[in-house]
């Protein structure tokens, strides 16, 4: 059922910029249009391209914020989240904990 | 336009409806929600738009490019490995494998883990196991990882818990004892929610989900609100999603308040304001699906409540769209024709910030 929702309405997670907009909703309490505009500005792209795989796939790899396909040596997980926190200027609790232990 | 439209009842049964009957169901659904919640009905234009979504002959429908929203989740990855009771497909895989599959193979915007019981009370004695798993998984995930469960105050009443059962006391006329039992249970629930939330915050929890708050009534809802406020004092940086359990807070107690606001009878557009007041970051709206009315009738109600809520909300509103909620048919395998129509209508007409 959740797959049907993902196909019908979802931004696409790390396929596109869905995780980034989700981070902003969670950490800044922004509603959807405001959150999308914030992320688009940080990425330097049009809001419409947030869900455009053709734009987001190479951009995510270039920024090192995690890609949906597995690229050996490319950041994923906590390293990608460190970069996401810096890119979006937000605090992610797991990142803060990890950095405090380095 | 075809003469008959293939649609479903709230229990998933297929049926053909005439255009006239489908439009009548939409009109009756929105009128019902408007009367109960004292909120505006959908306009004629919105009712027409909902009719167009429901009447689309395609098997699957979707929002338009650029209209996509965040799909957060309440243990969706658990469906990969859990059993029938949780809508699970029983694949033998670990929690971490399930979460990563959901993130990378399904393209989910958020992921989550939770206890199989999906209530906070049983998490308390195994909190070390849960925090350990959460921490390990959060090191390899890229999308936000929630920890979710239900407050579920019902587990604190006998025979499952220590408090006298108000459902037994009320029929006996033991009103004061029933109220006292709920207050006692609410205090225990609040303590447990704060304990689990604080322990998760200490290991870098990226998001906490109080799912289906108020399922045991207004005292349950109050305990969740108080726990949100308490956790936010010690862990202000941990996002909290607080979801409701129905279109109005059931007044099992009737007199409990949060910051001076009586909770019994609050509808979604009022629930969101107390949730904001508590400090939660996202509100989860829930409207029950009536199994003996059509999906169109149920969806018209849900959209009506949602539209009134998103209009006044200052935080993002994510709509609960699981089995039997907000127009999704109440069945084990909700049909994707209905699921995608609900998805599209809630975003386009209800202006949901997420699902």
Interface residues (C-beta under 8 A of the other chain):
Chain A: X1 X2 X3 X4 X5 X6 X7 X8 X9 X10 X11 X12 X13 X14 X15 X16 X18 X19 X21 X22 X23 X25 X26 X27 X29 X30 X31 X32 X35 X47 X48 X51 X65 X66 X68 X70 X76 X77 X78 X80 X81 X84 X91 X92 X93 X94 X95 X96 X97 X98
Chain B: X60 X61 X62 X63 X65 X66 X67 X68 X69 X70 X71 X72 X73 X76 X79 X87 X103 X104 X106 X107 X108 X109 X110 X138 X139 X140 X141 X142 X143 X144 X145 X201 X203 X204 X205 X206 X207 X235 X237 X238 X239 X241 X281 X282 X310 X313 X314 X315 X316 X317 X321 X322 X323 X328 X333 X334 X336 X339 X340 X343 X344 X347 X352 X353 X354 X355
